[in-house]
Amino acid sequence: MKKFIDSPASLLDTSLQGFAKAHADIVQLNTQPNFIYRKQSRQGKVALISGGGSGHEPLHSGFVGVGMLDAACPGQIFTSPTPDQMLMAAQAVDGGSGVLFIVKNYAGDVMNFEMAAEMLEGPNATVLVNDDVSLPKDHPIGRRGVAGTTLVEKIVGAAAEAGYDLAACKTLGDKVVQATASMGVALTSCTVPALGHPTFTLADDEIEMGVGIHGERGRETTKLVSASEIVEQLATHIQDELNPQSGQKVLLHVNGFGGTPLVELHLIYELAWQYWQKRGLLIERCLVGNFTTSLDMAGCSLTLTLLDEEMLRLWDAPVNTAALRWGI
Amino acid sequence: MKKFIDSPASLLDTSLQGFAKAHADIVQLNTQPNFIYRKQSRQGKVALISGGGSGHEPLHSGFVGVGMLDAACPGQIFTSPTPDQMLMAAQAVDGGSGVLFIVKNYAGDVMNFEMAAEMLEGPNATVLVNDDVSLPKDHPIGRRGVAGTTLVEKIVGAAAEAGYDLAACKTLGDKVVQATASMGVALTSCTVPALGHPTFTLADDEIEMGVGIHGERGRETTKLVSASEIVEQLATHIQDELNPQSGQKVLLHVNGFGGTPLVELHLIYELAWQYWQKRGLLIERCLVGNFTTSLDMAGCSLTLTLLDEEMLRLWDAPVNTAALRWGI
């Protein structure tokens, strides 16, 4: 394993120190337990909190700031944060209008966020993100939360900033999740520092369709094909799921898993744009880059969100975080 | 080779189409020859043009926009752009106050930008970036231009936006180059699509100190050591070069080469911050992330720029590009 680390045990804590210093105009770091929170909290606003295993950066710590999250709770690499992280983060950022947890659908995350929600005095609600259509709808543990999470956090973050109350933020979050579908493909595995070797292996001519963001095996291991064929496959699964009408406004998100260069991600965006343009969709907004990563995994995912005017307006609203910044 | 491509020959053109669509609010794409240029050009302003081989994204196309570049000329992967690209880009964005070319010091880039400058009617000047201290000062082809280029383009871009004339932009650019030193390290090679295999090989326990951004071999191939030891080595070379006084204000840039996760880059930032903080420097500004990449190479570089008040003010000035955005 080749990584920039002193030890797997110290990686996250030292990295969080660096992150907080690099973005000291926007965020603060709490230690013991770890959470990143907004430098200027706002009274009277619903507080948005997310979190999950580390290794997906900039998700979620890079989304803390005006117009998006109030706090992010990082677990160890690919490991759920503990309930005390979410509880203390909630107590730190609660502005008196309740707390909305945005949780990716993984058993450990769901359980620990639920425990925090139970311990928390005061109103709170949870939006569960499960946008990964590579698993069937009736999968026993449900579908995983993947790159669509960024879009949920941006849109609901703007709503909270605009004064939506807790119930309205929860309703909106569920609506965005319903309108969003994602699917990814891996060209290589990632390597978790504490493990020291790749999570899975692929032959030189193989790819993993429907891979999860922790390197979970996906829908099938197939032969490496052209970028056009890969996009056709991913997009078709998403298209079949959302079944949008011609003329539908959408947001198209091409997410890199960390190890794939931007020159390839923009190629993927062009091919996906052509796929949906041919089907009459109006690609009104987009996001291309590494936002929900899997450490050093080479690969990418497509996410499509069906937009209504409310979601479009909230997407465009100002945001000032380490990883997303516009209008401010 | 595992990449998202249809063919190495079509990768760049299709990717540029995707890039231009994804950032249509900021840039436009000219084809035949390829260049990316600002959507809203400004009369009366010095026009800044950069370029070079592709594969370093977001450099340079991601830096086109208000407060930074007026145009970027992408060559094929790791291949110099041709003089007609720079010439036509200059004619497209010249606002009547002359053209400043910002050129990384590579023989092909220097030659082709020089030819464009000769063919161009009207005033122009060139800033040569050669911030890589891994090569000795008296190296026969000079030192390479690496991640410091981003800082030159940001600071001079703000100056041009603020109304500096051509001579003042050139003087400022040379000053930033003089005040800037960088050094990088690779954990792995990158793979150029047209080549199909890694540019160089490293054993599982080896790293390349002083690597170039095209995978050029560096100062030495050494054993993999801890992140702290790597930072100590890189930072010491930079420190010895710039020899800053205690109390000096600096900008510290940790640049990822593409294949290294943010969690590691923030760890590197923390360690570099500690190195220079111990030496009494005032780390007033920073930039951490993948800005001057080498396709899928795992690795990173450190860049330090000694700031004066003018450079600090220009760094903080508004910028609105695909990859750097603040204050707008």
Interface residues (C-beta under 8 A of the other chain):
Chain A: K2 K3 F4 I5 D6 L11 L12 T14 S15 L16 Q17 G18 F19 K21 A22 S54 G55 E57 P58 G62 I77 L187 T188 D204 I207 L224 S226 A227 S228 I230 G258 G259 T260 P261 L262 V263 E264 L265 H266 L267 I268 Y269 E270 L271 W273 C286 V288 N290 T293 L295 D296 A298 C300 R325 W326
Chain B: K2 K3 F4 I5 D6 L11 L12 T14 S15 L16 Q17 G18 F19 K21 A22 S54 G55 E57 P58 G62 I77 L187 T188 D204 I207 L224 S226 A227 S228 I230 G258 G259 T260 P261 L262 V263 E264 L265 H266 L267 I268 Y269 E270 L271 W273 C286 V288 N290 T293 L295 D296 A298 C300 R325 W326 I328
